[in-house]
Structure formats: structure tokens, C-alpha cells
Amino acid sequence: QALDRLVQNATLMGANAIISMRFDSSEMASYMTEIVAYGTAVVVEPDASAKPVTE
């Protein structure tokens, strides 16, 4: 659920990628664990001035 919400929020912001993702977890009680997903929402676009890679 944490990853799904991260992607959903990034999409709502207009992003098409997420970078610097990380996860954190903590125990809320002896029977419950909270998992949090963090990341930076970005828009990735092709660089029209970039030269193609040739082998």
C-alpha cells in the first residue's frame, strides 16, 4: 500500500518517475507495523540535443 500511494501521489503531481526512493518501518504496537515510502517525484523527458550512443 505504501508504494501504491507513493506512485499515485507522484502521478497526481504530474510526475512520470520517482527517484531516491526509500522505505522506513516502525512498530506501532506489538501487533502492528507501519511502513512508509519516500521518494522524489520528477518528470523525465528525452534530451533532444543528446547524441546517440554508438558501439
PQR file with spaces between the fields and no chain letter, atoms N, CA, C, O and H, PARSE charges and radii, in Angstrom:
ATOM       1  N    GLN     1       0.814   -1.197    0.000 -0.4000 1.5000
ATOM       2  CA   GLN     1       0.000    0.000    0.000 -0.0000 2.0000
ATOM       3  C    GLN     1       0.858    1.261    0.000  0.5500 1.7000
ATOM       4  O    GLN     1       0.496    2.247   -0.642 -0.5500 1.4000
ATOM       5  N    ALA     2       1.961    1.248    0.692 -0.4000 1.5000
ATOM       6  CA   ALA     2       2.814    2.440    0.761 -0.0000 2.0000
ATOM       7  C    ALA     2       3.373    2.783   -0.618  0.5500 1.7000
ATOM       8  O    ALA     2       3.391    3.952   -1.005 -0.5500 1.4000
ATOM       9  H    ALA     2       2.255    0.447    1.213  0.4000 1.0000
ATOM      10  N    LEU     3       3.823    1.788   -1.349 -0.4000 1.5000
ATOM      11  CA   LEU     3       4.366    2.024   -2.686 -0.0000 2.0000
ATOM      12  C    LEU     3       3.270    2.483   -3.645  0.5500 1.7000
ATOM      13  O    LEU     3       3.492    3.376   -4.462 -0.5500 1.4000
ATOM      14  H    LEU     3       3.808    0.839   -1.034  0.4000 1.0000
ATOM      15  N    ASP     4       2.101    1.882   -3.547 -0.4000 1.5000
ATOM      16  CA   ASP     4       0.972    2.294   -4.392 -0.0000 2.0000
ATOM      17  C    ASP     4       0.605    3.753   -4.151  0.5500 1.7000
ATOM      18  O    ASP     4       0.338    4.490   -5.100 -0.5500 1.4000
ATOM      19  H    ASP     4       1.921    1.156   -2.883  0.4000 1.0000
ATOM      20  N    ARG     5       0.591    4.171   -2.895 -0.4000 1.5000
ATOM      21  CA   ARG     5       0.261    5.570   -2.581 -0.0000 2.0000
ATOM      22  C    ARG     5       1.347    6.519   -3.063  0.5500 1.7000
ATOM      23  O    ARG     5       1.047    7.628   -3.505 -0.5500 1.4000
ATOM      24  H    ARG     5       0.808    3.572   -2.124  0.4000 1.0000
ATOM      25  N    LEU     6       2.598    6.099   -2.984 -0.4000 1.5000
ATOM      26  CA   LEU     6       3.699    6.921   -3.479 -0.0000 2.0000
ATOM      27  C    LEU     6       3.544    7.159   -4.980  0.5500 1.7000
ATOM      28  O    LEU     6       3.666    8.292   -5.447 -0.5500 1.4000
ATOM      29  H    LEU     6       2.841    5.198   -2.625  0.4000 1.0000
ATOM      30  N    VAL     7       3.278    6.101   -5.728 -0.4000 1.5000
ATOM      31  CA   VAL     7       3.098    6.218   -7.178 -0.0000 2.0000
ATOM      32  C    VAL     7       1.870    7.058   -7.496  0.5500 1.7000
ATOM      33  O    VAL     7       1.906    7.899   -8.395 -0.5500 1.4000
ATOM      34  H    VAL     7       3.179    5.181   -5.348  0.4000 1.0000
ATOM      35  N    GLN     8       0.794    6.838   -6.771 -0.4000 1.5000
ATOM      36  CA   GLN     8      -0.439    7.600   -7.005 -0.0000 2.0000
ATOM      37  C    GLN     8      -0.216    9.094   -6.761  0.5500 1.7000
ATOM      38  O    GLN     8      -0.648    9.919   -7.567 -0.5500 1.4000
ATOM      39  H    GLN     8       0.764    6.155   -6.041  0.4000 1.0000
ATOM      40  N    ASN     9       0.437    9.446   -5.687 -0.4000 1.5000
ATOM      41  CA   ASN     9       0.690   10.861   -5.388 -0.0000 2.0000
ATOM      42  C    ASN     9       1.623   11.493   -6.417  0.5500 1.7000
ATOM      43  O    ASN     9       1.422   12.641   -6.813 -0.5500 1.4000
ATOM      44  H    ASN     9       0.788    8.777   -5.032  0.4000 1.0000
ATOM      45  N    ALA    10       2.631   10.760   -6.847 -0.4000 1.5000
ATOM      46  CA   ALA    10       3.541   11.287   -7.865 -0.0000 2.0000
ATOM      47  C    ALA    10       2.800   11.518   -9.180  0.5500 1.7000
ATOM      48  O    ALA    10       3.024   12.525   -9.850 -0.5500 1.4000
ATOM      49  H    ALA    10       2.794    9.827   -6.525  0.4000 1.0000
ATOM      50  N    THR    11       1.931   10.601   -9.545 -0.4000 1.5000
ATOM      51  CA   THR    11       1.145   10.744  -10.772 -0.0000 2.0000
ATOM      52  C    THR    11       0.224   11.949  -10.686  0.5500 1.7000
ATOM      53  O    THR    11       0.086   12.691  -11.659 -0.5500 1.4000
ATOM      54  H    THR    11       1.749    9.783   -9.000  0.4000 1.0000
ATOM      55  N    LEU    12      -0.402   12.153   -9.546 -0.4000 1.5000
ATOM      56  CA   LEU    12      -1.284   13.310   -9.366 -0.0000 2.0000
ATOM      57  C    LEU    12      -0.515   14.625   -9.484  0.5500 1.7000
ATOM      58  O    LEU    12      -1.085   15.645   -9.871 -0.5500 1.4000
ATOM      59  H    LEU    12      -0.290   11.550   -8.756  0.4000 1.0000
ATOM      60  N    MET    13       0.765   14.604   -9.155 -0.4000 1.5000
ATOM      61  CA   MET    13       1.604   15.800   -9.256 -0.0000 2.0000
ATOM      62  C    MET    13       2.130   16.007  -10.675  0.5500 1.7000
ATOM      63  O    MET    13       2.795   17.007  -10.948 -0.5500 1.4000
ATOM      64  H    MET    13       1.228   13.775   -8.840  0.4000 1.0000
ATOM      65  N    GLY    14       1.841   15.074  -11.575 -0.4000 1.5000
ATOM      66  CA   GLY    14       2.295   15.200  -12.954 -0.0000 2.0000
ATOM      67  C    GLY    14       3.625   14.531  -13.237  0.5500 1.7000
ATOM      68  O    GLY    14       4.185   14.706  -14.319 -0.5500 1.4000
ATOM      69  H    GLY    14       1.301   14.262  -11.354  0.4000 1.0000
ATOM      70  N    ALA    15       4.136   13.774  -12.294 -0.4000 1.5000
ATOM      71  CA   ALA    15       5.427   13.109  -12.472 -0.0000 2.0000
ATOM      72  C    ALA    15       5.272   11.847  -13.314  0.5500 1.7000
ATOM      73  O    ALA    15       4.200   11.243  -13.368 -0.5500 1.4000
ATOM      74  H    ALA    15       3.681   13.632  -11.415  0.4000 1.0000
ATOM      75  N    ASN    16       6.365   11.461  -13.970 -0.4000 1.5000
ATOM      76  CA   ASN    16       6.370   10.189  -14.684 -0.0000 2.0000
ATOM      77  C    ASN    16       7.482    9.260  -14.177  0.5500 1.7000
ATOM      78  O    ASN    16       7.738    8.205  -14.757 -0.5500 1.4000
ATOM      79  H    ASN    16       7.236   11.952  -13.926  0.4000 1.0000
ATOM      80  N    ALA    17       8.132    9.672  -13.090 -0.4000 1.5000
ATOM      81  CA   ALA    17       9.167    8.843  -12.473 -0.0000 2.0000
ATOM      82  C    ALA    17       9.349    9.255  -11.018  0.5500 1.7000
ATOM      83  O    ALA    17       8.976   10.357  -10.615 -0.5500 1.4000
ATOM      84  H    ALA    17       7.924   10.530  -12.619  0.4000 1.0000
ATOM      85  N    ILE    18       9.930    8.346  -10.239 -0.4000 1.5000
ATOM      86  CA   ILE    18      10.247    8.617   -8.836 -0.0000 2.0000
ATOM      87  C    ILE    18      11.708    8.243   -8.630  0.5500 1.7000
ATOM      88  O    ILE    18      12.130    7.144   -8.987 -0.5500 1.4000
ATOM      89  H    ILE    18      10.233    7.451  -10.566  0.4000 1.0000
ATOM      90  N    ILE    19      12.480    9.163   -8.051 -0.4000 1.5000
ATOM      91  CA   ILE    19      13.893    8.900   -7.784 -0.0000 2.0000
ATOM      92  C    ILE    19      14.149    8.971   -6.281  0.5500 1.7000
ATOM      93  O    ILE    19      13.325    9.480   -5.521 -0.5500 1.4000
ATOM      94  H    ILE    19      12.138   10.056   -7.761  0.4000 1.0000
ATOM      95  N    SER    20      15.285    8.461   -5.874 -0.4000 1.5000
ATOM      96  CA   SER    20      15.712    8.475   -4.464 -0.0000 2.0000
ATOM      97  C    SER    20      14.665    7.847   -3.552  0.5500 1.7000
ATOM      98  O    SER    20      14.339    8.385   -2.495 -0.5500 1.4000
ATOM      99  H    SER    20      15.954    8.047   -6.492  0.4000 1.0000
ATOM     100  N    MET    21      14.148    6.703   -3.978 -0.4000 1.5000
ATOM     101  CA   MET    21      13.140    6.021   -3.160 -0.0000 2.0000
ATOM     102  C    MET    21      13.781    5.378   -1.939  0.5500 1.7000
ATOM     103  O    MET    21      14.909    4.889   -1.992 -0.5500 1.4000
ATOM     104  H    MET    21      14.414    6.266   -4.837  0.4000 1.0000
ATOM     105  N    ARG    22      13.045    5.390   -0.850 -0.4000 1.5000
ATOM     106  CA   ARG    22      13.483    4.704    0.363 -0.0000 2.0000
ATOM     107  C    ARG    22      12.252    4.286    1.160  0.5500 1.7000
ATOM     108  O    ARG    22      11.171    4.855    1.006 -0.5500 1.4000
ATOM     109  H    ARG    22      12.128    5.787   -0.806  0.4000 1.0000
ATOM     110  N    PHE    23      12.431    3.302    1.995 -0.4000 1.5000
ATOM     111  CA   PHE    23      11.351    2.783    2.819 -0.0000 2.0000
ATOM     112  C    PHE    23      11.773    2.838    4.274  0.5500 1.7000
ATOM     113  O    PHE    23      12.956    2.719    4.594 -0.5500 1.4000
ATOM     114  H    PHE    23      13.309    2.840    2.120  0.4000 1.0000
ATOM     115  N    ASP    24      10.809    3.016    5.143 -0.4000 1.5000
ATOM     116  CA   ASP    24      11.061    3.036    6.578 -0.0000 2.0000
ATOM     117  C    ASP    24       9.935    2.265    7.246  0.5500 1.7000
ATOM     118  O    ASP    24       8.808    2.250    6.750 -0.5500 1.4000
ATOM     119  H    ASP    24       9.848    3.112    4.883  0.4000 1.0000
ATOM     120  N    SER    25      10.227    1.639    8.348 -0.4000 1.5000
ATOM     121  CA   SER    25       9.184    0.916    9.083 -0.0000 2.0000
ATOM     122  C    SER    25       9.371    1.128   10.577  0.5500 1.7000
ATOM     123  O    SER    25      10.481    1.344   11.063 -0.5500 1.4000
ATOM     124  H    SER    25      11.142    1.651    8.751  0.4000 1.0000
ATOM     125  N    SER    26       8.271    1.060   11.279 -0.4000 1.5000
ATOM     126  CA   SER    26       8.310    1.177   12.735 -0.0000 2.0000
ATOM     127  C    SER    26       7.139    0.412   13.321  0.5500 1.7000
ATOM     128  O    SER    26       6.087    0.272   12.697 -0.5500 1.4000
ATOM     129  H    SER    26       7.369    0.885   10.884  0.4000 1.0000
ATOM     130  N    GLU    27       7.343   -0.075   14.522 -0.4000 1.5000
ATOM     131  CA   GLU    27       6.288   -0.808   15.208 -0.0000 2.0000
ATOM     132  C    GLU    27       5.370    0.174   15.911  0.5500 1.7000
ATOM     133  O    GLU    27       5.826    1.034   16.664 -0.5500 1.4000
ATOM     134  H    GLU    27       8.198    0.038   15.028  0.4000 1.0000
ATOM     135  N    MET    28       4.078    0.043   15.665 -0.4000 1.5000
ATOM     136  CA   MET    28       3.084    0.896   16.311 -0.0000 2.0000
ATOM     137  C    MET    28       2.651    0.289   17.643  0.5500 1.7000
ATOM     138  O    MET    28       2.319    0.999   18.593 -0.5500 1.4000
ATOM     139  H    MET    28       3.707   -0.656   15.053  0.4000 1.0000
ATOM     140  N    ALA    29       2.663   -0.994   17.685 -0.4000 1.5000
ATOM     141  CA   ALA    29       2.328   -1.748   18.892 -0.0000 2.0000
ATOM     142  C    ALA    29       2.952   -3.126   18.700  0.5500 1.7000
ATOM     143  O    ALA    29       3.624   -3.366   17.697 -0.5500 1.4000
ATOM     144  H    ALA    29       2.933   -1.571   16.914  0.4000 1.0000
ATOM     145  N    SER    30       2.744   -3.998   19.615 -0.4000 1.5000
ATOM     146  CA   SER    30       3.347   -5.325   19.483 -0.0000 2.0000
ATOM     147  C    SER    30       2.725   -6.133   18.350  0.5500 1.7000
ATOM     148  O    SER    30       3.243   -7.191   17.994 -0.5500 1.4000
ATOM     149  H    SER    30       2.198   -3.803   20.429  0.4000 1.0000
ATOM     150  N    TYR    31       1.634   -5.656   17.784 -0.4000 1.5000
ATOM     151  CA   TYR    31       0.935   -6.397   16.737 -0.0000 2.0000
ATOM     152  C    TYR    31       0.767   -5.589   15.439  0.5500 1.7000
ATOM     153  O    TYR    31       0.078   -6.042   14.525 -0.5500 1.4000
ATOM     154  H    TYR    31       1.213   -4.796   18.073  0.4000 1.0000
ATOM     155  N    MET    32       1.380   -4.409   15.344 -0.4000 1.5000
ATOM     156  CA   MET    32       1.162   -3.555   14.180 -0.0000 2.0000
ATOM     157  C    MET    32       2.482   -2.915   13.735  0.5500 1.7000
ATOM     158  O    MET    32       3.262   -2.441   14.562 -0.5500 1.4000
ATOM     159  H    MET    32       1.939   -4.040   16.086  0.4000 1.0000
ATOM     160  N    THR    33       2.718   -2.909   12.425 -0.4000 1.5000
ATOM     161  CA   THR    33       3.909   -2.275   11.861 -0.0000 2.0000
ATOM     162  C    THR    33       3.490   -1.263   10.812  0.5500 1.7000
ATOM     163  O    THR    33       2.625   -1.539    9.981 -0.5500 1.4000
ATOM     164  H    THR    33       2.085   -3.294   11.754  0.4000 1.0000
ATOM     165  N    GLU    34       4.107   -0.088   10.853 -0.4000 1.5000
ATOM     166  CA   GLU    34       3.847    0.957    9.868 -0.0000 2.0000
ATOM     167  C    GLU    34       5.000    0.958    8.871  0.5500 1.7000
ATOM     168  O    GLU    34       6.166    0.944    9.263 -0.5500 1.4000
ATOM     169  H    GLU    34       4.810    0.137   11.528  0.4000 1.0000
ATOM     170  N    ILE    35       4.669    0.973    7.576 -0.4000 1.5000
ATOM     171  CA   ILE    35       5.680    1.056    6.527 -0.0000 2.0000
ATOM     172  C    ILE    35       5.426    2.331    5.738  0.5500 1.7000
ATOM     173  O    ILE    35       4.306    2.587    5.298 -0.5500 1.4000
ATOM     174  H    ILE    35       3.721    0.984    7.257  0.4000 1.0000
ATOM     175  N    VAL    36       6.476    3.129    5.564 -0.4000 1.5000
ATOM     176  CA   VAL    36       6.369    4.414    4.878 -0.0000 2.0000
ATOM     177  C    VAL    36       7.310    4.390    3.673  0.5500 1.7000
ATOM     178  O    VAL    36       8.442    3.917    3.769 -0.5500 1.4000
ATOM     179  H    VAL    36       7.386    2.921    5.922  0.4000 1.0000
ATOM     180  N    ALA    37       6.831    4.902    2.540 -0.4000 1.5000
ATOM     181  CA   ALA    37       7.647    5.000    1.330 -0.0000 2.0000
ATOM     182  C    ALA    37       7.881    6.471    1.015  0.5500 1.7000
ATOM     183  O    ALA    37       6.947    7.273    1.022 -0.5500 1.4000
ATOM     184  H    ALA    37       5.911    5.286    2.462  0.4000 1.0000
ATOM     185  N    TYR    38       9.134    6.818    0.738 -0.4000 1.5000
ATOM     186  CA   TYR    38       9.513    8.190    0.397 -0.0000 2.0000
ATOM     187  C    TYR    38      10.138    8.196   -0.992  0.5500 1.7000
ATOM     188  O    TYR    38      10.677    7.184   -1.440 -0.5500 1.4000
ATOM     189  H    TYR    38       9.893    6.166    0.732  0.4000 1.0000
ATOM     190  N    GLY    39      10.067    9.321   -1.661 -0.4000 1.5000
ATOM     191  CA   GLY    39      10.731    9.466   -2.947 -0.0000 2.0000
ATOM     192  C    GLY    39      10.519   10.866   -3.487  0.5500 1.7000
ATOM     193  O    GLY    39       9.703   11.629   -2.969 -0.5500 1.4000
ATOM     194  H    GLY    39       9.630   10.143   -1.297  0.4000 1.0000
ATOM     195  N    THR    40      11.253   11.192   -4.521 -0.4000 1.5000
ATOM     196  CA   THR    40      11.133   12.489   -5.174 -0.0000 2.0000
ATOM     197  C    THR    40      10.464   12.287   -6.524  0.5500 1.7000
ATOM     198  O    THR    40      10.970   11.558   -7.377 -0.5500 1.4000
ATOM     199  H    THR    40      11.916   10.573   -4.942  0.4000 1.0000
ATOM     200  N    ALA    41       9.320   12.941   -6.712 -0.4000 1.5000
ATOM     201  CA   ALA    41       8.587   12.847   -7.972 -0.0000 2.0000
ATOM     202  C    ALA    41       9.235   13.773   -8.994  0.5500 1.7000
ATOM     203  O    ALA    41       9.491   14.943   -8.708 -0.5500 1.4000
ATOM     204  H    ALA    41       8.908   13.534   -6.020  0.4000 1.0000
ATOM     205  N    VAL    42       9.498   13.244  -10.188 -0.4000 1.5000
ATOM     206  CA   VAL    42      10.145   14.032  -11.238 -0.0000 2.0000
ATOM     207  C    VAL    42       9.466   13.779  -12.584  0.5500 1.7000
ATOM     208  O    VAL    42       8.734   12.805  -12.765 -0.5500 1.4000
ATOM     209  H    VAL    42       9.290   12.293  -10.420  0.4000 1.0000
ATOM     210  N    VAL    43       9.734   14.683  -13.512 -0.4000 1.5000
ATOM     211  CA   VAL    43       9.300   14.495  -14.898 -0.0000 2.0000
ATOM     212  C    VAL    43      10.555   14.238  -15.723  0.5500 1.7000
ATOM     213  O    VAL    43      11.443   15.089  -15.793 -0.5500 1.4000
ATOM     214  H    VAL    43      10.329   15.474  -13.364  0.4000 1.0000
ATOM     215  N    VAL    44      10.628   13.078  -16.341 -0.4000 1.5000
ATOM     216  CA   VAL    44      11.766   12.707  -17.170 -0.0000 2.0000
ATOM     217  C    VAL    44      11.382   12.932  -18.625  0.5500 1.7000
ATOM     218  O    VAL    44      10.348   12.452  -19.090 -0.5500 1.4000
ATOM     219  H    VAL    44       9.908   12.387  -16.285  0.4000 1.0000
ATOM     220  N    GLU    45      12.231   13.670  -19.337 -0.4000 1.5000
ATOM     221  CA   GLU    45      11.992   13.959  -20.752 -0.0000 2.0000
ATOM     222  C    GLU    45      13.245   13.622  -21.544  0.5500 1.7000
ATOM     223  O    GLU    45      14.354   13.743  -21.025 -0.5500 1.4000
ATOM     224  H    GLU    45      13.071   14.060  -18.959  0.4000 1.0000
ATOM     225  N    PRO    46      13.084   13.201  -22.791 -0.5600 1.5000
ATOM     226  CA   PRO    46      14.266   12.932  -23.613  0.2800 2.0000
ATOM     227  C    PRO    46      15.035   14.216  -23.912  0.5500 1.7000
ATOM     228  O    PRO    46      14.447   15.289  -24.051 -0.5500 1.4000
ATOM     229  N    ASP    47      16.336   14.092  -24.007 -0.4000 1.5000
ATOM     230  CA   ASP    47      17.196   15.230  -24.328 -0.0000 2.0000
ATOM     231  C    ASP    47      17.396   15.262  -25.843  0.5500 1.7000
ATOM     232  O    ASP    47      18.136   14.444  -26.390 -0.5500 1.4000
ATOM     233  H    ASP    47      16.813   13.220  -23.894  0.4000 1.0000
ATOM     234  N    ALA    48      16.741   16.200  -26.517 -0.4000 1.5000
ATOM     235  CA   ALA    48      16.793   16.282  -27.979 -0.0000 2.0000
ATOM     236  C    ALA    48      18.198   16.595  -28.485  0.5500 1.7000
ATOM     237  O    ALA    48      18.525   16.272  -29.627 -0.5500 1.4000
ATOM     238  H    ALA    48      16.140   16.865  -26.073  0.4000 1.0000
ATOM     239  N    SER    49      19.028   17.215  -27.661 -0.4000 1.5000
ATOM     240  CA   SER    49      20.379   17.572  -28.104 -0.0000 2.0000
ATOM     241  C    SER    49      21.402   16.470  -27.835  0.5500 1.7000
ATOM     242  O    SER    49      22.562   16.595  -28.226 -0.5500 1.4000
ATOM     243  H    SER    49      18.762   17.478  -26.733  0.4000 1.0000
ATOM     244  N    ALA    50      20.982   15.402  -27.176 -0.4000 1.5000
ATOM     245  CA   ALA    50      21.912   14.316  -26.855 -0.0000 2.0000
ATOM     246  C    ALA    50      22.277   13.538  -28.116  0.5500 1.7000
ATOM     247  O    ALA    50      21.438   13.300  -28.984 -0.5500 1.4000
ATOM     248  H    ALA    50      20.039   15.301  -26.859  0.4000 1.0000
ATOM     249  N    LYS    51      23.538   13.152  -28.193 -0.4000 1.5000
ATOM     250  CA   LYS    51      23.999   12.359  -29.329 -0.0000 2.0000
ATOM     251  C    LYS    51      23.715   10.889  -29.049  0.5500 1.7000
ATOM     252  O    LYS    51      23.892   10.438  -27.917 -0.5500 1.4000
ATOM     253  H    LYS    51      24.219   13.346  -27.487  0.4000 1.0000
ATOM     254  N    PRO    52      23.278   10.133  -30.051 -0.5600 1.5000
ATOM     255  CA   PRO    52      23.003    8.712  -29.834  0.2800 2.0000
ATOM     256  C    PRO    52      24.285    7.949  -29.500  0.5500 1.7000
ATOM     257  O    PRO    52      25.367    8.289  -29.977 -0.5500 1.4000
ATOM     258  N    VAL    53      24.146    6.941  -28.695 -0.4000 1.5000
ATOM     259  CA   VAL    53      25.281    6.100  -28.315 -0.0000 2.0000
ATOM     260  C    VAL    53      25.515    5.095  -29.432  0.5500 1.7000
ATOM     261  O    VAL    53      24.591    4.403  -29.859 -0.5500 1.4000
ATOM     262  H    VAL    53      23.267    6.665  -28.307  0.4000 1.0000
ATOM     263  N    THR    54      26.741    5.019  -29.898 -0.4000 1.5000
ATOM     264  CA   THR    54      27.092    4.038  -30.929 -0.0000 2.0000
ATOM     265  C    THR    54      28.167    3.119  -30.387  0.5500 1.7000
ATOM     266  O    THR    54      29.007    3.525  -29.583 -0.5500 1.4000
ATOM     267  H    THR    54      27.492    5.581  -29.552  0.4000 1.0000
ATOM     268  N    GLU    55      28.129    1.904  -30.828 -0.4000 1.5000
ATOM     269  CA   GLU    55      29.105    0.927  -30.343 -0.0000 2.0000
ATOM     270  C    GLU    55      30.204    0.714  -31.338  0.5500 1.7000
ATOM     271  O    GLU    55      31.114   -0.078  -31.092 -0.5500 1.4000
ATOM     272  H    GLU    55      27.446    1.575  -31.481  0.4000 1.0000
